[in-house]
Amino acid sequence: MKVPTTATLVALTLVIIAGLLVAGCTTTEETPGETTLTVFTAASLTGAFTIDLVFDGSQALRTQIEQGANPDIFVSASEKHMKALQDGGLMDDDTVAVFLGNSMALIVPVDNPAGITGLPDLANPGTKIVIGTKDVPFGDYTRQVLDKMAADPAYGEAYREAVMNNVISEETAVSSVVPKLTLGEADAAFVYKSDVSKDDLEKVSRIEVPAEYNVMATYPLGILAESLHKTEAESFIAFVRGPDGSAILTEYGFDPIPAES
């Protein structure tokens, strides 16, 4: 990301160059006086963070970093993946902080061919459900929701088993979930509430997960230990966590967590 004035940052609406190619980092030619930051960020932030390249699942980004990729900033949808990088000495620990909260929701196509009106309907035979793999944060959180429901006698273990039997696809990134619903390949999916954009509301409907079963996802971010642009990266993070950045993230369905004073 080019780091100009704060006013320009507001106009750019958190424009980030996300160097997430499978082969590793990309290099971007810089003009004099400009610094380019490479930011690895969770796929669920697509939209809130306008992108030039590609977002990916937190676990995939962590793997790339462990294998030698060197972005300036890592934004994760799971504290687990951030901690793994910290334990490996790959993060500047003083810069790592939780800055966002998110929670789970159920989405169905607007025409709702399966007639799903709530979580109980997910156990109906023949219902086609999409979730995340167990290794990606939104898949892990989905399983935590189902575990909470299984512990409630009103649902029980049989409910969780029936829902999992109805799963037809496990995705590695939330960005691939909505298309499966809009193309008629699935009847319902668990996603982050932030994944339902204004444009998506023309194609899918969101059903709230009751608070007693929901899980709050927390997003940490931090600067890589080997970043060559730490001053600029700190300025970028300050903007993201400031009033303008927080307002943008709120608009996209996230719950910003204020920086400690």
C-alpha positions in Angstrom: 0.0 0.0 0.0 1.3 3.4 -0.9 1.3 5.6 2.3 0.3 9.2 1.4 -1.4 11.7 3.6 -4.3 10.8 6.0 -6.7 12.7 3.8 -5.8 10.6 0.8 -6.0 7.4 2.9 -9.6 8.3 3.7 -10.4 8.8 0.0 -8.8 5.5 -0.9 -10.9 3.7 1.7 -8.2 1.4 3.1 -6.7 0.5 -0.3 -4.3 -2.4 0.3 -2.0 -4.2 -2.0 -2.3 -7.8 -0.7 0.6 -9.8 -1.9 -1.1 -13.2 -1.7 0.0 -15.0 -4.8 0.4 -18.7 -4.1 4.0 -18.5 -5.2 4.7 -15.9 -2.5 5.2 -12.2 -2.3 5.1 -10.0 -5.2 7.3 -7.0 -5.7 5.9 -3.6 -6.6 7.9 -0.9 -8.4 8.0 2.2 -6.2 8.2 5.8 -7.4 10.5 8.2 -5.4 9.0 9.3 -2.1 6.5 6.4 -2.0 6.6 3.2 0.2 4.7 0.1 -0.7 3.4 -2.0 2.1 2.4 -5.7 1.5 -0.5 -6.8 3.7 -1.6 -10.3 4.1 -5.2 -10.2 5.3 -8.0 -12.6 6.0 -10.5 -13.3 3.2 -13.4 -12.2 5.3 -12.2 -8.7 5.1 -12.7 -8.5 1.4 -14.8 -5.4 0.8 -13.9 -3.6 3.9 -10.3 -3.7 2.6 -10.4 -2.9 -1.1 -7.9 -5.1 -2.9 -5.7 -5.0 -5.9 -4.7 -8.7 -5.8 -6.1 -11.6 -3.7 -7.2 -12.3 -0.1 -6.8 -15.8 1.3 -7.7 -17.9 4.3 -5.7 -17.0 7.5 -4.2 -20.5 7.6 -2.9 -20.2 4.0 -1.3 -16.8 4.7 0.3 -18.1 7.8 1.8 -21.0 5.8 3.2 -18.7 3.2 4.9 -16.6 5.9 6.3 -19.7 7.5 7.7 -20.7 4.1 9.5 -17.4 3.6 6.9 -14.9 2.3 7.6 -11.5 4.0 4.7 -9.1 4.0 4.8 -6.0 6.1 1.5 -6.7 8.0 -0.5 -9.8 8.7 -4.2 -9.5 9.5 -5.7 -12.8 10.7 -9.3 -13.9 11.4 -8.0 -16.1 14.2 -5.7 -15.5 17.1 -4.4 -19.1 16.7 -2.6 -18.4 13.5 -1.2 -15.1 14.7 0.1 -16.8 17.8 1.8 -19.5 15.8 3.7 -16.8 13.9 4.6 -15.1 17.1 5.9 -18.4 18.6 8.0 -18.8 15.5 9.6 -15.4 16.1 8.1 -14.0 12.8 6.1 -11.1 14.3 7.0 -7.9 16.0 5.1 -8.8 19.2 4.8 -5.2 20.4 2.7 -4.4 17.4 0.3 -7.3 17.6 -3.2 -6.5 18.9 -6.8 -7.6 18.4 -8.6 -4.8 16.5 -11.9 -6.4 15.3 -14.7 -8.6 16.4 -17.1 -10.6 14.2 -19.7 -13.2 14.6 -21.4 -16.0 12.7 -24.6 -15.9 10.6 -26.6 -18.2 8.5 -27.4 -17.2 4.9 -29.8 -18.7 2.4 -30.6 -17.8 -1.3 -33.3 -15.0 -1.6 -35.7 -17.5 -3.2 -34.9 -20.0 -0.4 -36.0 -23.2 -2.2 -35.4 -25.3 0.9 -37.7 -23.1 3.0 -35.2 -22.5 5.7 -36.4 -20.1 8.4 -34.0 -20.9 11.2 -31.3 -23.2 12.6 -33.6 -26.1 13.3 -34.3 -26.5 9.5 -30.6 -27.3 8.8 -31.2 -30.8 10.1 -34.0 -31.5 7.6 -33.0 -34.4 5.3 -31.7 -33.3 1.9 -30.7 -29.8 3.0 -27.5 -28.8 1.2 -25.2 -26.9 3.5 -21.8 -25.2 3.0 -19.3 -24.5 5.8 -15.6 -23.9 6.1 -13.0 -26.5 6.6 -12.1 -27.2 10.2 -8.7 -25.6 9.7 -10.0 -22.2 8.6 -11.4 -19.8 11.2 -14.9 -19.5 9.9 -15.1 -23.3 9.7 -13.8 -23.7 13.2 -16.3 -21.1 14.5 -19.1 -22.9 12.7 -18.2 -26.1 14.5 -18.2 -24.2 17.8 -21.7 -23.0 17.1 -22.9 -26.5 16.5 -21.1 -27.7 19.6 -23.0 -25.2 21.7 -26.2 -26.3 20.1 -25.4 -30.0 20.7 -24.9 -29.2 24.4 -28.4 -27.8 24.6 -31.0 -30.5 25.1 -33.4 -28.6 22.8 -31.1 -29.7 19.9 -28.6 -32.3 21.2 -26.0 -34.5 19.5 -28.4 -35.8 17.0 -29.0 -32.3 15.6 -25.3 -31.7 15.1 -24.8 -35.0 13.4 -27.8 -34.4 11.1 -26.4 -31.0 10.1 -22.9 -32.3 9.4 -24.4 -35.1 7.3 -26.1 -32.4 5.2 -22.8 -30.6 4.5 -22.0 -30.9 0.8 -18.9 -28.7 0.7 -16.2 -27.4 3.0 -14.5 -24.2 1.8 -11.1 -22.8 2.6 -12.2 -19.1 2.3 -15.5 -17.4 2.9 -15.2 -15.6 -0.4 -16.2 -18.8 -2.2 -19.3 -19.5 -0.2 -21.9 -16.9 -1.5 -21.4 -17.9 -5.1 -22.4 -21.5 -4.3 -25.7 -20.3 -2.9 -26.4 -17.9 -5.7 -25.7 -20.6 -8.3 -28.2 -22.9 -6.7 -25.5 -25.4 -5.5 -26.5 -25.1 -1.8 -29.5 -24.2 0.4 -27.6 -22.6 3.3 -24.2 -21.6 4.6 -22.5 -20.4 7.8 -20.5 -17.3 7.2 -19.3 -14.3 9.2 -22.1 -11.6 9.5 -19.7 -9.2 7.7 -19.7 -11.5 4.7 -23.2 -10.3 3.7 -22.6 -7.1 1.8 -25.2 -4.7 0.5 -24.9 -6.1 -2.9 -25.2 -9.7 -1.5 -28.6 -8.8 0.0 -30.0 -8.8 -3.5 -29.0 -12.5 -3.7 -29.1 -13.9 -0.2 -30.9 -13.4 3.0 -29.3 -13.5 6.4 -30.7 -15.4 9.4 -29.2 -14.4 12.8 -27.6 -17.1 15.0 -29.0 -16.6 18.5 -26.4 -15.1 20.9 -26.4 -18.1 23.2 -25.1 -20.2 20.4 -23.0 -17.7 18.5 -19.2 -17.3 18.7 -17.3 -14.0 18.6 -14.4 -14.2 16.3 -11.5 -11.8 17.1 -9.1 -10.5 14.5 -5.5 -9.6 15.4 -3.1 -7.7 13.2 0.6 -6.9 13.5 3.8 -6.1 11.7 6.2 -8.7 10.6 9.5 -8.9 12.4 11.5 -8.6 9.2 9.4 -5.8 7.7 11.5 -3.1 6.0 8.8 -0.5 6.4 7.9 -0.6 10.1 7.3 3.2 10.5 4.9 3.3 7.5 3.2 0.0 8.7 2.6 1.6 12.1 1.0 4.6 10.4 -1.2 2.3 8.4 -2.3 0.4 11.5 -3.0 3.7 13.3 -5.3 4.7 10.5 -7.1 1.4 10.4 -7.7 1.6 14.2 -8.6 5.3 14.1 -12.1 6.9 13.7 -12.1 6.8 9.9 -10.9 3.2 9.6 -13.2 2.1 12.3 -16.2 3.8 10.6 -15.4 1.9 7.4 -15.1 -1.4 9.1 -18.4 -0.9 11.0 -20.1 -0.2 7.7 -19.0 -3.6 6.5 -20.5 -5.4 9.5 -17.4 -5.6 11.8 -17.2 -4.6 15.4 -14.0 -2.5 15.8 -12.1 -2.9 19.1 -10.6 0.4 20.3 -6.9 0.6 20.8 -5.8 0.8 24.4 -4.9 4.3 25.4 
